Amino acid sequence: MIQEINTEAYDGMEKSGPMMVEFYSKKCGPCKMLSFVLKAIDKLNPDFRIYTIDFDENQELKERLGVTGFPTMLLMNDGVETSRLKGLQQKPAIIKAIEDIM
């Protein structure tokens, strides 16, 4: 499941289990390409939660989580970051990072 959220939604959501939080910018070419990769991953594993957050519109959250660029994917389990992928990543690398937290 891919869902776009903001800081308020992130702070209020249930963070149990594995999930990914991806920071992107609407002006970012690699972010647009990554969105196609994430959609393909979502089709393979629809129960894995993927949240997207606009880097530019959620400044406080990106600073709190230490996100300095985009795209950045935070892999989390029970609300704790287990790994971080920066920049455009290929599908196999993202799938491996997801498998590592499942």
C-alpha positions in Angstrom: 0.0 0.0 0.0 1.5 3.4 -1.1 0.0 6.3 0.8 1.0 10.0 0.7 1.1 11.5 4.2 2.2 14.7 5.9 3.9 15.5 9.2 0.7 15.4 11.2 -0.4 12.0 9.7 3.1 10.6 10.3 3.1 11.7 14.0 -0.4 10.2 14.5 -0.1 6.9 12.6 0.4 3.4 14.0 4.1 2.6 13.5 4.0 -1.1 14.4 5.6 -3.6 12.0 7.8 -3.0 8.9 7.2 0.0 6.6 9.0 2.4 4.4 8.9 6.2 4.5 10.0 7.9 1.3 10.8 11.6 1.1 10.5 13.1 -2.4 10.2 16.4 -4.2 7.8 17.2 -7.0 10.6 18.9 -8.9 13.0 15.9 -8.6 13.5 13.7 -11.8 15.0 10.8 -9.9 12.0 10.9 -7.5 9.6 10.6 -10.4 11.5 7.5 -11.7 11.6 6.0 -8.2 7.8 6.3 -7.9 7.5 3.8 -10.8 9.9 1.4 -9.0 7.9 1.7 -5.8 4.6 1.0 -7.6 6.1 -2.2 -9.0 7.3 -3.2 -5.5 3.8 -2.4 -4.2 2.3 -4.8 -6.7 4.7 -7.6 -5.6 4.0 -7.0 -1.9 0.8 -5.1 -1.4 0.7 -5.7 2.4 4.0 -3.8 2.9 3.3 -0.2 3.9 5.0 2.5 1.8 4.4 6.1 2.8 5.5 9.1 0.7 6.2 12.5 2.2 6.8 15.7 0.2 10.3 16.9 1.2 9.4 20.6 0.6 6.1 20.7 2.4 7.2 18.8 5.6 10.4 20.7 6.6 10.1 20.0 10.3 9.7 16.3 9.9 12.5 15.9 7.4 14.8 17.8 9.8 13.6 15.7 12.8 14.4 12.5 10.9 17.7 13.8 9.5 16.7 13.7 5.9 19.0 15.9 3.9 18.2 15.1 0.3 15.7 13.4 -2.0 14.7 10.8 -2.7 15.4 9.2 0.6 13.8 6.0 1.8 13.7 5.1 5.5 13.1 1.5 6.2 11.5 1.1 9.6 10.3 -1.6 11.9 8.1 -0.8 14.9 8.9 2.9 14.4 12.7 2.4 14.5 14.8 3.2 11.5 16.7 0.0 10.4 18.2 1.3 7.2 18.3 4.3 4.8 18.6 4.4 1.1 19.5 7.7 -0.6 19.1 8.6 -4.2 17.5 6.7 -7.0 17.8 2.9 -6.2 17.2 -0.1 -8.4 14.3 -2.4 -7.6 16.6 -5.4 -6.4 18.3 -3.1 -3.8 15.0 -1.9 -2.5 13.5 -5.4 -2.3 16.6 -6.6 -0.4 16.3 -3.8 2.1 12.6 -4.6 2.6 13.3 -8.3 3.0 15.9 -7.5 5.6 13.3 -6.0 7.9 10.5 -8.5 7.2 
